[in-house]
Amino acid sequence: MNFASITFVYYFLPLTVCLYYLCHYITRRYENAFTLKNTVLLLASLLFYSWGEGIYILILLGSIGFNHYISLNIERQKSRKSLIIGLAGNLLLLAVFKYLNWIFEEFGLLSEPSKGFDVPLIHLPLGISFFTFQAISMLIDVYRGQKPAKNIFDTGLYIAMFPQLIAGPIVRFNDIHQDILRRRESFSKFSDGAFIFIIGLSQKVLLADTLAISADAAFSAPAQELSFTTAWFGLICFSLQIFYDFAGYSNMAIGLGRFFGFELPRNFNYPYSAVSFQDFWRRWHMTLSRWFRDYLYIPLGGSRGGSIKTYRNLFIVFILCGIWHGAAWTFLFWGLWHGAFLTLERLVGSVKIAVPKLVAMAYVWLFVALGWVLFRAENLPHALDYWTALSGLSQPSVPAHIDISRTTQISLVLAIICMWGGWENSYNRTIKEKYLQHSKVQFLSQSGLWGAAIVLYLLCFFSIAAQTHQTFIYFRF
């Protein structure tokens, strides 16, 4: 079920919210109030998942049962063996459903039925990368001393809660366990959640989906037929599309979490304002970056043990980060691309060179965008051909043409303006501190923001009703 759909926005979400708060008011004086509310939220989450995945919900249920049992075993026995079994089980699940097709394809088992090989494609369950990483987080946190969930319903809610089930943000067990046991819902949280949800919906529907038309046209055309300007326009559109698509989903998830009293972590912080690749990964998909840092990079030794081991650890992390995103050589090389730039920045880090901030931002954006070619291309030859078009070396006799509508032009300008984090910083430093101290000014400011949000929501409604939206990019992962 897509957040940006009529079914979700006008049927599933209102019914879930009404049922949840009905239970809240009926049971607010009882000790087991949170058990009932958590059960309602869990059942809604399982319905949400089964709506699109059908029988494959059994994989999610199996993951919940397996990880709940292992977490209790780890806490009871303080056993490293139980942790290893749990990690192996989760990684095996990921390997079978996400990577086995790739392995079979590389060995020709999917494409040579005449030689006796006729292996059927294995379905990739939605969100398996995200809920598997959350399960691994829970097992490691319990091994490190965090108390496990007492009942399977709480474990299920942690792994399967619908706001972040399909595409994150990746929530750490020790960060949200107390919210599962006891949290406070309020009108303030609910209204903040609604505002954040509308912002995320607008990022997805009005910006990402509009820019996707030009990006898809550029990347679906033969790269040899792309002119220099067309190739760059397609890449700029895709770079902005993937940001607003994923950031939009994350903001919707954060907003939905606040509907039910949860404080989900921020996942993006204006990554295209970064001044280095290290800074980029502090801002892009921050929950995944922290996951790899705390559960892989630091246990491998982090930056301790000398430069060679540090570079080795960086490449291990980013190779795995690449293939976590997708089972293809393009994703592996995308991870290597980022690992190489992070290593290069460390190598030249000792040289003190004063670089203007705008120059640093341009450098990061340029090479991050060039890396997105690997992320979007169908295969490595397609990526190489697209890079050739970007360099201007290909000279097609009849270049491919992309129609650019007025809507696309407006979305592109707005997307470029909104990707810069300086707007939020300036607002916090000046408007909020100097002019929003008086209650009347605060009221007018909030009224203006909500008026803008309502306009955005109506625009999203018309777009959704016209069925012009696309599925989220990260649903593939």
Disulfide bonds with the S-S distance in Angstrom:
none
